[in-house]
């Protein structure tokens, strides 16, 4: 298996690990947004969706898979940043950017912002310790679950300060995807000019859509359009 | 025009360097950037000082020797231009110009503005060649090459190995350089037998030289005096993936 070790530890192999884990996390982010947009369908539908997810036997395998992808993504990023710093020990006195979007320059810092947000978000909406009025799912006595995800979401985001933190994180996520989705296509070998333009536009659109969709939830709650039943 | 130059001076590979400021008067706008440095060196020699060491050879924009970081851009701010083809008419009277060597761990500074770019040669030695006798030039059309692949191979083959891609890359990566060689030889029929061994060996050597990785900033393709497109990097990534599927290793 030396070939696999050699491949995965090469600069391109590490980028491929980053691209594949990024692709998986990108898929999760889309599904997560679509799931959460059901908050606009009302408390009953949203809580039923939450109960279906919580009672799903695939819940823990999916969580472990996601955690694995986050570690693979961060691990490859950390390894590459260390190499990159070593590759230019002495910097320039004067430097001008020749091209490159704003998004690409925020990848590393934005990634750290997202990591901090993921930790906070899990404590806030999954574990509940960072949430004043968090209610866990309960057995409904008939083998099913009764969940309060709608109440948790609305009471958790009613505070404008909390909603602002969520919005900042979603903008960071949008920027990360606007470069990341395009970049992962190139890393996986889709650099042909035909696919390149498509990938660039798809990345921008997905980044924008995810930011808009997730921010819409926070804004609707702060504005009182989505309220407690 | 009168200019103020801030130039990196370093006496040898192991010594510490620093920036020195020089004043130049009455520089002709038709001079090339290197001719302007020649004037500076004559002035320095006249004063009994050590002239500024910089690399140059053809002064026609095709040899790749004259790589300088000029005001934070490799070969200066003018697109698709080598330092020797950059003329002083691109600057204004009273300009302050900072001139630095190309910076990368793999490009140690030898003296002043001269860096050792042998790391790029070692990447080529690892696989950037075709190991069969090519003989004399074949008859036209004896070996069919699809037009678009011939064009892409030719675009990649225009690389002059100056190292501007490495100099401009925030990660000091040699991906555009290596990708250009991999694409140039890998797309042509003569390069097919060694295509997948070549890419694994060249990428392995590139990593061994401690160049960085590609974050798709795209600085390299803008800095490249030959405008080599970014898709050569993606071609290299794809060839490396296929090489794994074919069971090739370095």
Interface residues (C-beta under 8 A of the other chain):
Chain A: X2 X3 X6 X7 X10 X11 X12 X13 X14 X15 X16 X80 X83 X84 X86 X87 X88 X89 X90 X91 X92 X93 X94 X95 X96 X97 X98 X99 X100 X104 X105 X107 X179 X182 X183 X186 X187 X188 X189 X190 X191 X192 X193 X196
Chain B: X6 X8 X19 X69 X71 X72 X73 X77 X98 X100 X103 X104 X105 X106 X168 X170 X171 X172 X173 X175 X203 X204 X206 X207 X210 X211 X212 X213 X214 X215 X216 X217 X218 X219 X221 X222 X223 X229 X230 X231 X233 X234 X235 X236 X237 X238 X240 X241 X244 X247 X249 X250
